[in-house]
Each structure stands twice: as C-alpha cells, then as structure tokens.
C-alpha cells in the first residue's frame, strides 16, 4: 500500500493498493472504525452507498471479525443514487446491496431507507428528500453547520469509467444543482434513464467520504479527477467536511 498526498488539500488522501483484496480489507477496517466512533459518540451511524462495484469491495464487512463486532443495530443505511425500477430488478441498487451485503448483516429493516420505486422519478426524489428531512428532525441525521445540508457520517462511493459519481454525469446540468438535496434524472446517459440522486452539496457535506475505484479502465478518469487535468470529471468535485479518502488499486492509479 502507498499513501499519496495530492496537492495541498489537507482533508484528502489517496491510498493505493497492489491488490484489490488488500483494498477491501482496509476499507472494512476504515468503515468499522468509523462505525465504532459514531455509535459511541452519537448512538447512530449514517452510511450511504452507491451501486456498481463498490458493494463487492464491502465484502469483508460481512466476514469475521466485523460481522460480529460492528453494532449493526445503530446503522442507518441509504443510497446516494437509485434507478427507478422494482427492487427485484437486476438494475436496482437496492437489490445489489441486499443480495451481497444487507441480507448478511442484522441492520434493522426500519433503518434501511430504500426509495419508493412505485412513484415517478421526480416524485421518488421528493419523497426521499422528505424522508431525510424527517430524520434530521429526529436527530438520526446531522446537519452541516457550514452548509445547512445533511451531514452523513460516511459516504461510500464508486466511480464510473467516465468519472461519474452517484448519477451525476459529465456535462450534465444536475452537477450544478445547489439547492435541492435529492433530484431526479430522466435522461441518464447510462441506462436505465430514470434515476434519483443526491446532489453535490449533500455528498460534499458528509463527514467522511471514501471513493473506491478499481481497474485500469478507470485510470484516465482517476488521473483527470485527482490531477485536475483536461475536462475534470464529476469525481473531481467530490469533497468531505472531515476526510476524503480515495481507495485505488494499482491499475486504477496507473496514470497518476
């Protein structure tokens, strides 16, 4: 493993791993440590995940020692974006997380916040934002003192080969949304076209963000995001209030 500091952004660090297996081990340790910290400090741990390959990278959390030592009852589990499809559909981020993660750990079902996929994309986004605002009122979800947006304890994100994060795609107007917490997208360049997604102000108000990227097919986007070269992709706009960590395997970091 190599640790690299890119520029002078003190809250950002880049961890590079020879093997994806070692990345997954460290990501589990990173997540478990934050879970322990926030459960002790505030009695809850708010975690946001994306879809895609990220869920596979969380596999060590459902194994010993973490599966038995984490205080799962205090977890509150969210999605940074979701496709507006039935929960049993192969394109569903809920299904992906359920099959590989949620079905293997005892997070209370009432603490798992899936979208209402029976609604239109626009209505589903409004519904999810209403849900978040209720959780702010009940003190499950904190609010950033500096931005006024919700402050999740940990956001676990993947990145596409084009550098997109959540459902915020290069050149799309939603990348510039500055007021809403959750928005709908009906013209996603990657199918399915109808989705909901958190906005950058919400992502960047998180206490801790992990950007987990593996594979040589994403090396150019990693380079553009971290070195701020050429057209900087959406991943280059990700930040965090306390700590942003990029978890990269060797192939993904090959152009740094």
C-alpha positions, 0 to 999 in steps of 0.5 A: 500500500502507498499513501499519496498526498495530492496537492495541498488539500489537507482533508484528502488522501489517496491510498493505493493498493497492489491488490484489490483484496488488500483494498477491501480489507482496509476499507472494512477496517476504515468503515468499522472504525468509523462505525465504532466512533459514531455509535459511541459518540452519537448512538447512530451511524449514517452510511450511504452507498452507491451501486456498481462495484463498490458493494463487492469491495464491502465484502469483508464487512460481512466476514469475521471479525466485523460481522460480529463486532460492528453494532449493526443495530445503530446503522442507518443505511441509504443510497446516494443514487437509485434507478427507478425500477422494482427492487427485484430488478437486476438494475436496482441498487437496492437489490445489489446491496441486499443480495451481497451485503444487507441480507448478511448483516442484522441492520434493522429493516426500519433503518434501511431507507430504500426509495419508493420505486412505485412513484415517478422519478421526480416524485421518488426524489421528493419523497426521499428528500422528505424522508431525510428531512424527517430524520434530521428532525429526529436527530438520526441525521446531522446537519452541516453547520457550514452548509445547512445540508445533511451531514452523513457520517460516511459516504461510500462511493464508486466511480464510473469509467467516465468519472461519474459519481452517484448519477451525476454525469459529465456535462450534465446540468444536475452537477450544478444543482445547489439547492435541492438535496435529492433530484431526479434524472430522466435522461441518464446517459447510462441506462436505465434513464430514470434515476434519483440522486443526491446532489453535490452539496449533500455528498460534499457535506458528509463527514467522511467520504471514501471513493473506491475505484478499481481497474485500469479502465478507470485510470484516465478518469482517476488521473483527470479527477485527482490531477485536475487535468483536461475536462475534470470529471464529476469525481473531481468535485467530490469533497468531505467536511472531515476526510476524503479518502480515495481507495485505488488499486494499482491499475486504477492509479496507473496514470497518476 
